[in-house]
């Protein structure tokens, strides 16, 4: 990424965090010291008491060359879905816990931003899922997901049944707590907890991961990223559909959830030396560095 490409920076942050507020103030001063225009997402600007610098999402998508997100992966997911349609790349600064996508440590923030402005970061495109809920053939809900779409039993104290199809070809009827449809990015999120496969981000695949299936032979499977996944809710079971764990839709028996790759993508910018495998070793506490 060329340093001349960055003139306007948008800032997003996790609300309700004193650490994030402190970091945002430091980052704002640093960016303005470089002569850059800084737009602060309206909600976090209100928390900072900087209403004059507040910008709505339309202003940000129209003007920002890059968005810097301070928080955890959840904060980056929220910002990423809103910016993906307009192609604004994101940089994640980890102020959360694991931080699979927010890969810059708070202590390294200012030095990393200087390298970003020098054009030393590399771009990494992440696929999105386009999810629709159909009722009697009519679309009643639609959104994007960067991590996953999860159909589960909601508040029910029993399992549900889902008829699963891939590209309109019948796969099976699943009796379980639900099903996770995950991108490679989401393979290290909820799907990982359900013993799903870890997919390197460049893998052109979608992971289907059953949740507590009532059968020992229902295993996770990775399908082509060009496939369309159809999940029909078998009567009499209602279900709840979750999108990146941040928005939900209460589906009824007989509804259909269709999930396919979106035409849009999220672009993450990584600092020099970034390694997906090194990140996995660190976050998942795998073995120590190789012997020399």
HUKAGI-V949545 format. One record per residue. N is the residue number from 1. RES is the residue in three letters. PSI is psi as a letter, one per 30 degrees, with the letter a starting at -180 (none if undefined). D_FIRST is the distance of its C-alpha to the first C-alpha in whole Angstrom. Layout:
N | RES | PSI | D_FIRST
N | RES | PSI | D_FIRST
This chain:
1 | UNK | k | 0
2 | UNK | k | 4
3 | UNK | f | 7
4 | UNK | f | 9
5 | UNK | f | 7
6 | UNK | j | 9
7 | UNK | f | 13
8 | UNK | k | 14
9 | UNK | k | 14
10 | UNK | k | 17
11 | UNK | k | 18
12 | UNK | k | 20
13 | UNK | l | 23
14 | UNK | k | 26
15 | UNK | l | 29
16 | UNK | g | 32
17 | UNK | j | 31
18 | UNK | e | 31
19 | UNK | e | 29
20 | UNK | e | 26
21 | UNK | e | 28
22 | UNK | e | 28
23 | UNK | e | 24
24 | UNK | e | 23
25 | UNK | e | 25
26 | UNK | e | 24
27 | UNK | e | 20
28 | UNK | e | 21
29 | UNK | e | 23
30 | UNK | e | 20
31 | UNK | e | 17
32 | UNK | f | 20
33 | UNK | f | 21
34 | UNK | g | 17
35 | UNK | g | 18
36 | UNK | l | 16
37 | UNK | k | 18
38 | UNK | k | 19
39 | UNK | k | 20
40 | UNK | k | 22
41 | UNK | k | 23
42 | UNK | e | 27
43 | UNK | e | 28
44 | UNK | f | 27
45 | UNK | e | 27
46 | UNK | e | 31
47 | UNK | e | 31
48 | UNK | f | 30
49 | UNK | g | 32
50 | UNK | h | 29
51 | UNK | e | 31
52 | UNK | f | 30
53 | UNK | f | 26
54 | UNK | k | 26
55 | UNK | k | 24
56 | UNK | l | 25
57 | UNK | e | 23
58 | UNK | e | 23
59 | UNK | e | 22
60 | UNK | e | 19
61 | UNK | f | 18
62 | UNK | f | 19
63 | UNK | f | 17
64 | UNK | k | 14
65 | UNK | f | 11
66 | UNK | l | 11
67 | UNK | k | 14
68 | UNK | k | 15
69 | UNK | k | 18
70 | UNK | k | 20
71 | UNK | b | 23
72 | UNK | a | 24
73 | UNK | e | 23
74 | UNK | e | 25
75 | UNK | e | 23
76 | UNK | e | 20
77 | UNK | e | 22
78 | UNK | e | 23
79 | UNK | e | 20
80 | UNK | e | 18
81 | UNK | e | 21
82 | UNK | f | 21
83 | UNK | f | 18
84 | UNK | e | 17
85 | UNK | f | 19
86 | UNK | g | 17
87 | UNK | g | 14
88 | UNK | j | 13
89 | UNK | l | 10
90 | UNK | k | 12
91 | UNK | k | 12
92 | UNK | k | 16
93 | UNK | j | 18
94 | UNK | j | 21
95 | UNK | g | 24
96 | UNK | b | 26
97 | UNK | c | 28
98 | UNK | e | 26
99 | UNK | i | 23
100 | UNK | f | 22
101 | UNK | f | 19
102 | UNK | j | 18
103 | UNK | g | 17
104 | UNK | k | 17
105 | UNK | k | 21
106 | UNK | e | 22
107 | UNK | f | 23
108 | UNK | g | 19
109 | UNK | e | 18
110 | UNK | e | 18
111 | UNK | e | 17
112 | UNK | e | 14
113 | UNK | e | 13
114 | UNK | e | 13
115 | UNK | e | 10
116 | UNK | e | 8
117 | UNK | f | 9
118 | UNK | f | 8
119 | UNK | g | 5
120 | UNK | f | 7
121 | UNK | l | 6
122 | UNK | k | 7
123 | UNK | k | 7
124 | UNK | j | 11
125 | UNK | k | 13
126 | UNK | k | 17
127 | UNK | l | 20
128 | UNK | l | 22
129 | UNK | k | 26
130 | UNK | j | 28
131 | UNK | k | 31
132 | UNK | k | 34
133 | UNK | k | 38
134 | UNK | k | 41
135 | UNK | j | 44
136 | UNK | h | 47
137 | UNK | f | 44
138 | UNK | k | 43
139 | UNK | k | 39
140 | UNK | f | 40
141 | UNK | k | 36
142 | UNK | k | 33
143 | UNK | l | 29
144 | UNK | l | 26
145 | UNK | k | 26
146 | UNK | e | 23
147 | UNK | d | 25
148 | UNK | l | 28
149 | UNK | k | 31
150 | UNK | k | 35
151 | UNK | j | 38
152 | UNK | a | 41
153 | UNK | f | 44
154 | UNK | b | 43
155 | UNK | f | 46
156 | UNK | k | 49
157 | UNK | g | 51
158 | UNK | l | 51
159 | UNK | l | 49
160 | UNK | l | 47
161 | UNK | k | 47
162 | UNK | k | 45
163 | UNK | j | 45
164 | UNK | k | 42
165 | UNK | k | 41
166 | UNK | j | 38
167 | UNK | h | 37
168 | UNK | g | 41
169 | UNK | k | 42
170 | UNK | k | 44
171 | UNK | d | 43
172 | UNK | l | 45
173 | UNK | k | 47
174 | UNK | k | 45
175 | UNK | j | 48
176 | UNK | a | 46
177 | UNK | f | 44
178 | UNK | a | 41
179 | UNK | k | 38
180 | UNK | k | 34
181 | UNK | j | 32
182 | UNK | k | 29
183 | UNK | l | 25
184 | UNK | e | 24
185 | UNK | e | 22
186 | UNK | f | 25
187 | UNK | f | 27
188 | UNK | g | 27
189 | UNK | b | 28
190 | UNK | e | 32
191 | UNK | e | 32
192 | UNK | e | 32
193 | UNK | f | 35
194 | UNK | g | 37
195 | UNK | h | 36
196 | UNK | l | 34
197 | UNK | k | 32
198 | UNK | k | 28
199 | UNK | k | 26
200 | UNK | k | 22
201 | UNK | e | 20
202 | UNK | f | 19
203 | UNK | k | 23
204 | UNK | i | 24
205 | UNK | l | 27
206 | UNK | k | 28
207 | UNK | k | 31
208 | UNK | j | 34
209 | UNK | j | 36
210 | UNK | k | 39
211 | UNK | j | 40
212 | UNK | i | 44
213 | UNK | k | 45
214 | UNK | i | 49
215 | UNK | k | 49
216 | UNK | f | 48
217 | UNK | f | 47
218 | UNK | j | 44
219 | UNK | l | 41
220 | UNK | k | 37
221 | UNK | k | 36
222 | UNK | k | 32
223 | UNK | l | 32
224 | UNK | k | 30
225 | UNK | f | 27
226 | UNK | g | 29
227 | UNK | l | 32
228 | UNK | k | 33
229 | UNK | k | 35
230 | UNK | k | 38
231 | UNK | j | 40
232 | UNK | k | 43
233 | UNK | j | 45
234 | UNK | k | 49
235 | UNK | k | 52
236 | UNK | g | 53
237 | UNK | k | 50
238 | UNK | l | 47
239 | UNK | l | 44
240 | UNK | k | 41
241 | UNK | k | 37
242 | UNK | k | 34
243 | UNK | j | 31
244 | UNK | g | 28
245 | UNK | g | 31
246 | UNK | f | 31
247 | UNK | l | 33
248 | UNK | l | 36
249 | UNK | k | 38
250 | UNK | j | 42
251 | UNK | l | 43
252 | UNK | l | 46
253 | UNK | k | 48
254 | UNK | f | 48
255 | UNK | l | 44
256 | UNK | k | 41
257 | UNK | k | 38
258 | UNK | k | 35
259 | UNK | k | 32
260 | UNK | l | 30
261 | UNK | k | 26
262 | UNK | l | 24
263 | UNK | f | 22
264 | UNK | l | 20
265 | UNK | l | 17
266 | UNK | k | 15
267 | UNK | j | 12
268 | UNK | k | 11
269 | UNK | k | 9
270 | UNK | k | 10
271 | UNK | l | 11
272 | UNK | k | 12
273 | UNK | f | 15
274 | UNK | k | 15
275 | UNK | k | 18
276 | UNK | e | 19
277 | UNK | e | 23
278 | UNK | e | 23
279 | UNK | e | 22
280 | UNK | e | 25
281 | UNK | e | 27
282 | UNK | e | 26
283 | UNK | e | 27
284 | UNK | g | 30
285 | UNK | h | 31
286 | UNK | a | 32
287 | UNK | l | 33
288 | UNK | l | 32
289 | UNK | k | 30
290 | UNK | k | 31
291 | UNK | k | 34
292 | UNK | none | 34
